[in-house]
Amino acid sequence: MTTGRVHQGSRLRLLRDVIVFQVKLAFEALLDLTLIPVSLVAAGLDLLLGNWRRPRWFHAVLRFGERCERRIDLWGVGNQGELADLEIDAVMRSIETLVRRPGTTPQKVRELRRWAAMKLAPGGEDEPRPPEHRDDAAS
């Protein structure tokens, strides 16, 4: 029976990796679709405002896109060592915890939502780790 559990665990792991990859692909696509017009507008602003020698707005868009891509880390789905350090993966693990625990209070869901909004917002890199998901009896 142990081999059945190992086999089942690897199936669940593959399913989890596929889901995480698909979510990351969706974030990446949304980022790309958003950055196309935003970068063109930023470049246009720099040209109109005379910032063509030192493009302030366009470079800000580039920095934002780079930060987002680092957080999404599209190709890091199967890397166990690096997985724990990435914000998007921490969000996914927290969501998994909430889904698996049907007795989770609405307060815990709100805490996770606030934490995710702070972590995924520009400049939110130095924010604390996600709230611990303890049983209500231990709180």
SVG drawing of the C-alpha trace seen along z (x, -y; Angstrom):
<svg xmlns="http://www.w3.org/2000/svg" viewBox="-16 -69 36 71">
<polyline fill="none" stroke="black" stroke-width="0.4" points="0.0,0.0 2.9,-2.3 3.7,-2.3 0.1,-3.3 0.5,-6.4 3.7,-7.4 2.1,-7.0 -0.9,-9.0 1.4,-11.7 3.3,-12.1 0.0,-12.4 -1.2,-15.1 2.2,-16.8 1.9,-16.8 -1.6,-18.2 -0.5,-20.9 2.4,-21.8 0.2,-22.0 -2.3,-24.3 0.4,-26.5 2.0,-26.7 -1.4,-27.6 -2.0,-30.4 1.5,-31.8 0.9,-31.7 -2.3,-33.6 -0.5,-36.2 2.3,-36.5 -0.2,-36.9 -2.2,-39.5 1.1,-41.3 2.1,-41.3 -1.3,-42.4 -1.2,-45.3 2.3,-46.4 2.0,-46.7 -0.3,-49.8 1.1,-51.1 4.7,-51.1 3.6,-52.8 1.8,-55.5 4.8,-56.0 7.2,-56.3 4.8,-58.8 4.7,-60.8 8.5,-60.9 8.7,-62.1 6.0,-64.8 7.5,-66.0 11.0,-66.2 12.3,-63.2 13.6,-61.4 17.3,-61.6 16.4,-60.2 13.0,-58.4 11.5,-58.6 8.1,-57.0 9.2,-54.3 12.0,-53.1 9.5,-53.1 7.3,-50.7 10.4,-48.5 11.3,-48.3 7.7,-47.5 7.6,-44.7 10.9,-43.3 9.7,-43.2 6.5,-41.5 8.3,-38.9 10.6,-38.1 7.6,-37.6 5.7,-35.4 8.8,-33.2 7.0,-31.3 9.6,-28.6 10.2,-28.0 7.2,-25.7 9.1,-22.4 12.0,-23.9 11.4,-22.9 14.3,-24.9 13.4,-28.2 9.6,-27.7 9.5,-28.7 11.1,-32.1 8.7,-33.4 5.7,-35.5 3.3,-34.0 4.1,-30.5 3.5,-31.6 0.1,-33.0 -0.7,-29.7 0.3,-27.7 -1.8,-29.9 -4.8,-29.5 -4.3,-25.7 -4.3,-25.8 -7.5,-27.7 -9.1,-25.3 -8.1,-22.2 -9.4,-23.6 -13.2,-24.0 -13.5,-25.5 -11.4,-28.6 -13.0,-31.7 -13.8,-34.7 -11.3,-36.7 -8.5,-34.4 -9.6,-34.8 -9.6,-38.6 -6.1,-38.5 -4.8,-36.4 -6.5,-38.7 -4.9,-41.8 -1.5,-40.1 -1.7,-39.0 -2.7,-42.6 0.3,-44.0 2.7,-41.4 1.6,-41.7 1.4,-45.5 4.4,-47.4 7.0,-48.1 5.5,-45.4 8.7,-43.3 9.7,-44.2 6.3,-43.2 6.1,-40.5 5.4,-36.8 1.8,-35.6 -0.3,-35.2 -0.1,-31.8 -3.1,-29.6 -3.6,-28.1 -6.7,-26.4 -9.0,-28.8 -8.5,-26.9 -4.8,-27.7 -5.4,-31.4"/>
</svg>
